[in-house]
């Protein structure tokens, strides 16, 4: 009854039962005859083999061919032990894939008559995705080998031709790729040489140019910047001595906007003051580090490097001809990138060493007077009727003399001005005897 149903199934599917296969038990060396069925035409992208032993289905092997992805998935189903295993093969799009051996294309040599393989199958017609299974190992290793049929010599010959062709193609493609890579490397190297030569010439031009004096606009901006620095540092310095400094500073900014201060060439006291004084010390300690940290503008000039693109193209054409069978389309992107770089080097701006001047005046004036202080009502009165005490000085006195008692005090007043502009006043207080 079962056998009749099986025959009916075969007839309904139009599949041809082939019983020339062998099942080899590697451990015992036992060989049994087997039969197999293959659906006569792939169903969609699937081809299924059913293995029978003594009329019973014991194995299924199903291939799913993903042609657009150049891959094949394989599912093994051990019906006796209800075990399923999945494998996959990644094909090469340029290969005709006559035979796939051990899940890899382009394997050679193939000794189908004597060598057991993990799997061996062929794609008879890739357009129809028609797969022929020759042999495979059972799930679990090499204990059982199924050999359904032998590979015809004609298929072996076509496979060998395909392998040789692929190897030749690989050699040609590798040689082509190396040539493209070598020429691109030389292109980039030549571009870098052009850049370095331009930058070298610019550095030489900067060295040959004498230091230029800043124009009115740069000098004005520089003065405003240094006024901020000097006033911030010196406005709160009260020496309580009569000091009068008139100083000229010379600063040289290199082509990169940096100032390096050499005290022997930078500071000049115009009113005959000694080079050794507290103002110079303050400048070196507090102001010099600030000035040397800042980047300053410099005078600039422009010039043009002509024919960068045409000259590079001439070089490229000459070197391109030295290679055989290259396509210029492989170099379009590289050429465009190089042209973009060269365009930025066509019109160049050079910064020149720039000399700046800065004048600074610091004046400290000291006078002594006597004030009367009454802590009971907080009043402060000058001892002289001709003197007036402003509110700022009164506040300073009260702050410094918060614990003072009623009486007369000798007061030393120090007034500081910078660049002829008053900055502020401070006082020293000594109780009168």
Beta strands, then each sheet from edge to edge (+ up, - down):
strand 1: 18-25
strand 2: 30-38
strand 3: 46-53
strand 4: 56-66
strand 5: 71-78
strand 6: 83-90
strand 7: 99-101
strand 8: 104-105
strand 9: 119-125
strand 10: 130-137
strand 11: 144-147
strand 12: 212-213
strand 13: 243-253
strand 14: 267-269
strand 15: 300-304
strand 16: 347-351
strand 17: 354-374
strand 18: 379-382
strand 19: 407-418
strand 20: 421-431
sheet 1: 6+ 5- 4+ 3- 2+ 1- 11+ 10- 9+ 7- 8+
sheet 2: 12+ 17+ 13- 14+
sheet 3: 12+ 17+ 18-
sheet 4: 12+ 17+ 19- 20+
sheet 5: 15+ 16-
end
